[in-house]
Amino acid sequence: MATTLKLYVISGTHAFDRSVAALEALRSALPSDVSIEVVDLGRQPEIAEAERIIATPMLVRVSPAPVRRVIGDLTDTDRVIWGLGLQGGR
């Protein structure tokens, strides 16, 4: 089963820049069947309430269930993979 991740960020912030850079490093550590969508809450603020986003940056494993969330610093790739419950984490 393919894994789907969503990264919730607000563009134009330092956290946005760091998160996008960390996401690129994370992509190389993940299996090829993982898809990642970046959602800019600055452009679509209604999504934050609809999807219960309490802080950014937030990386969410949408599928497979159960949903898992990692909030904040995404630069520690091993920790993010572990937090999302993906193989290869520590």
PyMOL commands that set and color helices and strands:
alter all, ss='L'
color gray80, all
select helices_A, chain A and resi 14-29+45-50+77-83
alter helices_A, ss='H'
color red, helices_A
select strands_A, chain A and resi 3-9+34-40+58-63+68-71
alter strands_A, ss='S'
color yellow, strands_A
deselect
rebuild
show_as cartoon
